[in-house]
Amino acid sequence: MSDINPNETIKDFIFSYVDESDFYKYLRLAIVVCAYIIFRKYYAQWAGSRATKHQLAQDEKEKLNKPEKDRKAREEAEKQLEEESKTFGWGKQTRKNVKLTQAFLEETLQEQRQRHQTAYDMAEDHDIEDLLED
């Protein structure tokens, strides 16, 4: 009834149904696919942690250079305002003061907008915090 010979090995049994070269091709393909499935998760975690470390280092570097950049930008703006005020003959001190005040107010307004947007984003996240997944 049964075609299974007890003296026949598994290899001989498989090769009686499938050509040997096809079997090795499919076995190789199965091994590659399984290895991809297993190692993909670990690679994604490693790449994510590496990108996070790189971004944190870049943010720290920017944070250290920010006061210097701000100071240089402020000095450049003041120098430009002084140059603009020198081009006109009368009332240059008033124009200079107006330009400095205007620049200061614009900078303050931008900082206030940034703080308000950050506070708004935090409040929005707090509202849906229980819905977010880790």
Secondary structure, 3 states (H helix, E strand, C coil): CCCCCCCCCHHHHHHHHCCHHHHHHHHHHHHHHHHHHHHHHHHHHHHHHHHHHHHHHHHHHHHHHHHHHHHHHHHHHHHHHHHHHHCCCCCHHHHHHHHHHHHHHHHHHHHHHHHHHHHHHHHHHHHCHHHCCC
